[in-house]
Amino acid sequence: MDNKEKLCKVYRELSKEERDLINNIKDQGAALLDLFDLSICGEGYAIDIAKSSIETGIMWAVKHVVRDMPNKK
């Protein structure tokens, strides 16, 4: 077994509640990023780091729902 096979996870079907939660996380994150783009923040290193951190947070929140959230059946 090579390393790639060890890292592959089996995907599971997400419930409607989980899909809705993921969509809500992504929508709220996009709204926050839009706020930065529409505001008078301007451009710069600090705002770029802030945007990148928000994107990373969204990614990890979605990953939590997909991988780590307890299944409620």
N, C-alpha and C positions, 0 to 999 in steps of 0.2 A: 504494500500500500504506500503510495507516494504521499508527500506532504499535502498536495491539493485535495486528495480524497479525505484526509483527516480533518481539513478545515471546512469541508462542505457540510452544511446542516440540512436536515430534512425540513422542507417548508410545510407549514400546516395551513389549513383554511382558517381565515379570520372570521370572527363573528361580525354581524352588522354593527354591533356596539363598538367593536374594536376598529372597524373601518371608519365609522363615524368619528371616533376619537382621533384617529390618525389624520383624517381630513381637517378636523377642527384645529389640531396642533399646527398643521401646515398653513392653514388659512390665517391663524392668529400670528404665526411667525412672519408670514408674508406681509400682513398688515403692519407689523412693527417695522419691518425693513422698508416698507413704503413710507412710513412716517419719517424715517431718516432721510429718504430721498426727497421728500416734499418740504422738509423743514429748512431752516436757515443754517443748519449745521455746516453746510459746505463740504469740502473734501479735505482729507488729511489722513495722516497715519492713524490717529486715535479712532476716528470714525470708521476707518477700514477694519481695524481690529475689532471694534464693537460689532460691526456687521458680520464679520467672520465668526465671532463668538456666538452670535444669535443663530447663524446657520448651523454651527456645530451643535448647539443646544437642541435645535429642532431635530437634527439627525439622531442624537442620542435619545430624545424623548420618543421618537417613532420606533427606534430600535428596541426600547424598553417595552413598548406595547406589543411589538411583534415577537420578541424573544422571551422576555422576563415576566410579563404580566400574568398573574395566575388566571387559569381558565375558569370561568364561572359558568358551570353547566347546571 
